[in-house]
Each structure stands twice: as C-alpha cells, then as structure tokens.
Amino acid sequence: MAAVAAICYVNRHKIGLKNMHWGDRREKFRAVLEGARCVYPASVYDPMTARLAADIGYEIGMFSGSVASLTVLGAPDIVVLTLSEFVAQALRINRAGHLPLMVDADHGYGNALNVKRTVEELETAGVCGLSIEDTALPPVYGSLEKPQVLSIEEGVGKMRAALAGRQDKRLVFVGRSSSIGITGLADTVARAKAYEAVGVDAFFMAGAKTRGEVEAVANAVKIPLVLGGPSAELQDLDYLSAQRVRICIQGHLPVAAAVRAAYETLKALREGVKPQDVAGVASPELMKQATRDADYRRWMKEFLGG
C-alpha cells in the first residue's frame, strides 16, 4: 500500500510540474475571459503565425479544427482530422512562443469518453482554452444537407466528461453549440443554461446573426460568451463587451491569404517571372523576425562558440 501511495504522489507531482509550464499563459487567457472587454483573437495555424500575432499585440490566438484540417491534411472541414494530428500541431504552436492559445476541438473526436481524452491531450499540449461542440459529427448517412445537434442530455454528458478530463483548473473549457441555426434560439438558450449548470467556463454561440439572439442568451446565463463569424450587425466590440461577450472570432483569413500567396507565387514562377520580380514576398527582415533568427544566432554563439 505504501508503494502504491508513493506512485500516486509522484504522478500527481509530475502533473503539477507539467501544468506549471503553461501556467502563466493560462492565467493571461483567464484574465481576458474574466475581464470587461471583448477581444478579437488572431487566427493562427503554425509557429510563425503565432509569433507574428504576438509581435503585433494580439492578446490571444485561435487554432480551429477547420484550419487544422487545411494545414495538416490539405482537406476541407469535414472532420477527417484525427486527435493526434490536431494535438501535434497545437503543441508545435505552443512551444514556439508564449501566445495564449484557444483551440476549437470540434466534437471531441468521438463520444463523451473521447472528449475526456481530448481534453487531457490538449491540456498536455499547452492550450489555454478549448471548446467542444454538440453538433452530431462526423455527419451520418443522409444528413449532409441537414446538420444535426446532439440531444441536450448527450451534450451535457460531453461537457461533464470534458471537465472531468481537466487537471489544471486554469485551463478554460468552453461549451459550444451551433444549435441557433439548426434548432433555433429557444433550444440554444436551453443548452446554454444546461452547460452553465454543469460548470463550463463560457458558452460559444456559433452562427449567431442578430443582437436579439446574443441578448437572449446573455440574459439567460451568467458565464462569458464566445462568438464565431459575426455578422456585420455584431461587429461592434463596445456592444459585444456590454453583452458579456469576451471573445469574438473573425474567421480564419490568414490561412486563406497564405494559400492565395503561395498559389500566386508558384504560378508566377511557373510562367517565367524572375524570382526577384515576384510580388508580395516577405522581406528578409520579416522572415528573420518570424523565425526568431536573432535568438538562434545568439544560441549558436553561446553554445557552439565562435
């Protein structure tokens, strides 16, 4: 029994050390959620975009499942990415800098038990916040044109499992629902209240289009709100802040811009444009900034001599 107790103590101690590595950035992320202002996160997809976002001054970064599918697989957002692939890219982003990172972990890669595992893996990878949604994913046969949401009971089970998988209480867990565009506002309010009762830190309204929808949910719960893809009517930080929206995701333009830039560059070179005449290429100075060239040169001098 003493040996078992000792092993349990060591494991808990290791968990504590592991969580300390990411503690500062998680506290910064929670400060945003518990603050009085709504922020736009930077959509990032790799170490360099996360570094650039931090240099520009973004408070937090966002790495979504759809962007992961694009950058890891070159595939559309149809949930063919695996948990291990998603976690690996999140870890690459986190270890390259100090930008507090939120991730959209889709449906948690399976049922409630898979959700618990998803939270455990992403916590270890250093994320500061993550959302799990209650959409029925991947789509079942015959439902491609008619997205479905889980029952509230199953959604609650996923939220409970996610919270059970969290070891570092500084990690923010967000319950997400796209129900407003599928089953309507009343059902969305019911889900927000049910997930709040379970203990989620925030509620993510995916697909909200009007101020009336935001206000209905904000008046029904006390926890902070997260929005994604806001309509023009909702692109007002002062208004959103007053409605307790703390994070408003503006879409994922950087990865789309990168795809276009790569396409145009490859096309120009293929058509005979000389490398020195290709437009829109990052300057050597910007490349050095993104790759932290000065740090590596200092480390080479310090550790390799010369």
Buried (B, 14 or more C-beta within 10 A) or exposed (E): EEEEEEEEEEEEEEBEEBBEEBBEBBEBBBEBBEEEEBBBBBBBBBBBBBBBBBEEEBBBBBBBBBBBBBBBEEBEBEBEBEBEBBBBBBBEBBEBBEBBBBBBBBBBBBBBEBBBBBBBBBBBBBBBBBBBBBBBBEBEEEEEEEBBBBEBEBBBBBBBBBBEBBBBEBBBBBBBBBBBBBBEBEBBBBBBBBBBEBBBBBBBBBBBBEBEBBEBBBEBBEBBBBBBBBEEBBEBEEBBBEBBBBBBBBBBEBBEEBEEBEEEBEEBEEEEEEEEEBEEEEEEEEEBBBBBEEEEEEEEEEEEEE
